[in-house]
Amino acid sequence: MTKTASSAGTNITGVSIPDQIAAVARTPDAAGGHDFAELLAQVSGESAFKPHAVNKHTGAAGPFQFVKNTWLSLVKQHGEAMGVKPELLAQIKTDAHGRLTIANPQALKEVLDLRHDLSLSAKMAAKYLDENKAHLARILHREPSEAEVQISFLLGPSGAAHLINAAKNTPEAPVDQIMPKAVASNRSLFRDHQGHTMTAGQAVAHLAARYRADKAKFAAYTIPPAKPAPSKIDA
């Protein structure tokens, strides 16, 4: 695997990674116990390593492309342990419709801007993957594959399960008929090289293959997740 340094960042097999992401990738436990290659593969697909990327259709922002509601939920649950200011956490409330919100516009902006913090967003992404894996397992009534968990990062657990089940039961169904909003927001993800909309079966196979290829590309670049110290019995 080729790694070179440049003014733009570190180059891996033709992919330029900003130095900030490169530094985070090599930080022990930056991925909350996950292999950071999993998260780099997600960043590659979500934002192409652009920390300030914003999806104009969904409002998703940052390297891991978190939407507002998901980010507020993650910050509320895990922010204290990750060093988010207590005064910001205290601003996160549940409205009459059961949605998390922040009434103060400046505080809301400050919390949402944290999506661009590479270290924090990586740790939140790891938490989100763990939550999605558990949720997806409940819906599918089985242990999801690593690639399926990554699909849930893109579509949410319910959306991922809907697509995965469609790929199994009606694989020839056009994916834009199964989840029109998701396809409208991420058209490039669900079109083949000729510009045709994929079927459910093709979409799942494509997303899984893309994730595996991206993870393999970055595997040698990152440090392994931290392992617990051996006990006296193991020694």
C-alpha positions in Angstrom: 0.0 0.0 0.0 1.4 3.4 -1.0 1.5 6.2 1.6 3.0 9.5 0.7 2.9 12.9 2.4 1.9 16.0 0.6 0.8 19.6 1.4 -2.8 18.4 1.0 -2.4 15.5 3.4 -1.4 11.9 3.3 -2.0 10.0 0.0 -3.0 6.4 0.1 -3.3 4.6 -3.2 -4.5 7.8 -4.9 -6.7 9.0 -2.1 -5.7 12.1 -0.3 -6.6 12.2 3.4 -6.3 15.5 5.3 -3.6 15.5 7.9 -6.2 16.2 10.7 -7.9 12.9 9.8 -4.5 11.1 9.5 -3.6 12.3 13.0 -6.9 11.1 14.5 -6.6 7.8 12.7 -3.4 7.1 14.6 -4.7 8.1 18.0 -5.2 5.1 20.3 -8.9 4.4 20.9 -10.0 7.2 18.6 -12.6 4.9 17.2 -14.1 3.8 20.5 -12.7 0.3 20.2 -13.5 -0.1 16.5 -11.0 -0.6 13.8 -10.5 2.9 12.5 -10.4 1.5 9.0 -14.1 1.0 9.4 -14.6 4.7 10.1 -12.2 5.8 7.3 -14.2 3.7 4.9 -17.4 5.5 6.1 -15.8 8.9 5.8 -14.6 8.0 2.2 -18.2 7.2 1.2 -19.9 9.9 3.2 -17.8 13.0 2.7 -14.8 12.1 0.6 -12.6 13.3 3.6 -14.0 16.8 3.6 -14.4 17.8 7.3 -16.8 20.7 6.4 -18.9 18.8 3.8 -22.6 19.5 4.0 -25.4 17.7 2.1 -27.7 20.4 0.8 -30.6 18.0 0.6 -30.5 16.6 4.1 -28.4 19.1 6.1 -26.0 16.3 7.1 -22.6 17.8 7.9 -19.1 16.9 8.9 -16.9 14.0 7.8 -19.4 11.5 9.0 -22.4 13.4 7.6 -24.6 13.4 10.8 -28.0 14.9 10.4 -29.3 17.3 13.1 -31.5 14.9 15.1 -29.0 12.0 15.1 -26.2 14.4 16.3 -28.3 15.9 19.1 -29.2 12.4 20.3 -25.6 11.3 20.3 -24.4 14.4 22.1 -27.1 14.1 24.7 -26.2 10.5 25.4 -22.5 10.6 25.1 -21.4 14.2 25.2 -20.6 14.4 28.9 -18.2 11.5 28.7 -16.6 13.0 25.6 -16.0 16.4 27.1 -18.8 18.5 25.5 -19.4 21.6 27.7 -22.1 21.0 30.3 -23.8 24.3 29.5 -24.3 23.1 26.0 -25.6 19.7 27.1 -28.1 21.4 29.4 -29.6 23.2 26.4 -30.7 19.9 24.7 -34.4 19.4 25.4 -37.3 17.3 24.1 -40.1 19.2 22.4 -43.8 18.5 22.3 -43.4 16.2 19.4 -40.7 14.1 21.1 -37.9 15.5 19.1 -34.6 16.8 20.5 -34.1 20.5 20.1 -32.1 23.5 21.4 -34.1 26.7 21.7 -31.1 29.1 21.8 -29.9 29.6 18.2 -26.3 30.3 19.2 -26.2 27.2 21.4 -27.8 25.1 18.6 -25.2 26.3 16.1 -22.3 25.6 18.5 -23.5 22.0 19.1 -24.1 21.3 15.4 -20.7 22.8 14.6 -19.2 20.1 16.7 -20.0 17.7 13.8 -16.8 19.1 12.2 -14.6 18.2 15.1 -12.8 15.2 13.7 -11.9 13.5 17.0 -15.3 13.9 18.5 -17.3 13.0 15.4 -15.2 9.8 15.0 -16.0 8.7 18.6 -19.7 9.6 18.0 -19.6 7.6 14.8 -18.3 4.6 16.7 -21.1 4.9 19.2 -23.6 5.3 16.4 -22.3 2.1 14.7 -22.8 0.2 18.0 -26.3 1.5 18.4 -27.2 0.7 14.8 -25.8 -2.8 15.1 -28.0 -3.6 18.1 -31.1 -2.0 16.5 -30.5 -3.7 13.2 -30.1 -7.1 14.9 -33.5 -6.6 16.6 -35.2 -5.8 13.3 -33.6 -8.5 11.2 -33.8 -11.1 14.0 -30.2 -12.0 13.4 -26.7 -10.6 13.7 -26.0 -8.1 10.9 -22.8 -8.3 8.9 -20.3 -5.5 9.2 -21.2 -4.2 5.8 -24.9 -4.2 6.7 -24.1 -2.1 9.8 -22.3 0.3 7.5 -25.4 0.5 5.3 -27.4 1.5 8.4 -25.0 4.4 8.9 -26.2 5.7 5.6 -29.9 4.9 5.8 -30.5 4.4 9.5 -31.3 1.0 11.0 -35.0 1.0 9.8 -34.0 2.1 6.3 -31.2 -0.4 6.1 -33.4 -3.2 7.3 -36.0 -2.2 4.7 -33.5 -2.3 1.9 -31.8 -5.5 3.1 -35.2 -7.3 3.3 -36.2 -6.0 -0.1 -32.9 -7.3 -1.5 -33.8 -10.7 -0.1 -37.5 -10.9 -1.0 -37.9 -8.6 -4.1 -34.3 -8.2 -5.4 -35.4 -6.9 -8.8 -37.5 -4.0 -7.4 -36.1 -0.6 -8.3 -34.5 0.9 -5.2 -36.2 4.3 -5.8 -39.6 2.6 -5.3 -38.5 1.1 -2.0 -37.0 4.2 -0.5 -37.6 7.2 -2.7 -36.5 9.9 -0.2 -33.1 8.2 0.5 -32.5 7.8 -3.3 -33.4 11.4 -3.9 -31.0 12.6 -1.3 -28.1 10.3 -2.4 -28.7 9.7 -6.1 -25.0 8.8 -6.9 -25.1 6.0 -4.4 -28.0 4.2 -6.1 -27.1 4.6 -9.8 -24.9 2.3 -11.9 -22.1 3.4 -14.3 -24.7 3.9 -17.0 -26.8 6.2 -14.7 -29.6 3.7 -14.3 -31.3 3.3 -10.9 -30.2 0.1 -9.2 -32.5 -2.7 -8.0 -32.6 -3.5 -4.3 -30.3 -6.5 -4.8 -27.8 -4.5 -6.8 -27.9 -1.6 -4.2 -27.1 -3.9 -1.2 -24.4 -5.7 -3.2 -22.9 -2.4 -4.4 -22.9 -0.7 -1.0 -21.4 -3.8 0.7 -18.7 -4.2 -2.0 -17.8 -0.5 -1.8 -17.5 -0.7 2.0 -15.3 -3.8 1.9 -13.0 -2.3 -0.8 -12.6 1.0 1.1 -11.9 -0.8 4.4 -9.3 -3.0 2.7 -7.7 0.2 1.2 -7.3 1.8 4.6 -6.6 -1.3 6.8 -2.8 -1.0 6.7 -3.0 2.7 7.3 -4.6 2.6 10.8 -3.5 1.3 14.1 -5.5 -1.7 15.5 -8.1 -1.0 18.3 -6.7 -1.0 21.8 -6.6 -4.4 23.5 -7.2 -4.9 27.2 -4.1 -5.7 29.2 -3.6 -9.4 29.9 -4.7 -10.6 33.3 -2.4 -12.5 35.6 -4.1 -15.7 34.6 -3.4 -15.0 30.9 0.2 -14.0 31.5 
